[in-house]
Amino acid sequence: MRVCALVSDLMDRSKITSAIPDVGFMLDGTADVVVVDISRSAQVVAEIRSEMPSVRIVCYGPHVDDEAATAARAAGADVVMPRSRFFRDPGAAIAGT
């Protein structure tokens, strides 16, 4: 499974790389799963969905930002979860378990 994480925070990147060693951080159209930090990049969800209709989009963000979570779901995210839950087990989050 090819995973792309659209994440700019270096600590988040490090945590994701630890859990998913082959993760990429640039979207190239070959990903099976795209992870989006909606606190910084929520606007890209709709664009990803339109350009890559079959990709699984997993979003995470602050648990208190209901507006961003709702917008991500409306834009086509498959999963939207609080960052604490995502980082508990990023591998399980992208696999859907």
C-alpha positions in Angstrom: 0.0 0.0 0.0 1.4 3.4 -1.0 0.8 6.1 1.5 1.3 9.9 1.0 1.1 12.2 4.0 0.3 15.8 3.4 1.8 16.9 6.7 4.1 19.9 7.2 4.8 19.6 10.9 8.2 17.9 11.4 7.2 16.1 14.6 4.1 14.7 12.9 6.2 13.6 10.0 8.6 11.9 12.3 5.8 10.0 14.1 4.2 9.0 10.8 7.6 7.8 9.4 8.2 5.7 12.5 4.9 3.9 12.0 4.8 3.8 8.2 8.5 3.7 7.0 7.7 3.9 3.2 5.5 7.0 3.5 5.9 9.7 0.9 5.3 13.4 1.6 4.6 14.6 -2.0 1.4 13.7 -3.8 2.3 12.0 -7.1 -1.0 10.3 -8.1 0.1 6.8 -7.2 -1.0 6.7 -3.6 -3.6 4.3 -2.2 -4.0 6.3 1.0 -3.5 10.1 1.5 -3.2 11.4 5.1 -4.1 15.1 5.6 -3.5 17.3 8.6 -6.7 19.3 8.4 -5.3 21.9 10.9 -2.9 23.0 8.1 -4.2 21.6 4.8 -7.9 21.1 5.0 -8.5 22.8 1.6 -6.7 20.1 -0.3 -9.2 17.3 0.5 -11.7 18.3 -2.2 -8.9 18.6 -4.7 -7.5 15.2 -3.9 -11.0 13.6 -4.1 -11.7 15.1 -7.5 -8.3 14.1 -8.9 -8.0 10.7 -7.2 -11.6 9.4 -6.7 -10.6 6.0 -5.5 -7.9 7.0 -3.0 -8.6 6.6 0.7 -8.4 10.0 2.4 -7.6 9.9 6.1 -7.7 13.2 8.0 -6.7 14.2 11.5 -6.8 17.4 13.4 -7.5 19.0 16.7 -10.4 17.4 18.6 -11.9 20.9 19.2 -12.0 21.9 15.5 -15.4 20.6 14.6 -15.6 23.1 11.7 -12.5 21.7 9.9 -13.6 18.1 10.6 -17.1 18.7 9.1 -15.6 20.5 6.1 -13.2 17.6 5.5 -16.0 15.1 5.6 -18.1 17.2 3.2 -15.1 17.5 0.8 -14.8 13.7 0.6 -12.6 12.5 3.4 -13.2 8.8 4.2 -12.0 9.1 7.8 -11.7 12.2 10.0 -10.3 11.7 13.5 -8.7 13.6 16.4 -5.0 13.8 16.1 -4.6 11.9 19.4 -6.5 8.9 18.1 -4.6 9.0 14.8 -1.2 9.1 16.5 -2.1 6.3 18.9 -1.6 4.0 15.9 -1.1 5.6 12.5 -0.8 2.3 10.8 -4.2 1.1 12.0 -5.7 4.5 11.1 -4.6 4.2 7.4 -5.6 0.6 7.2 -9.1 1.3 8.6 -8.8 -1.0 11.6 
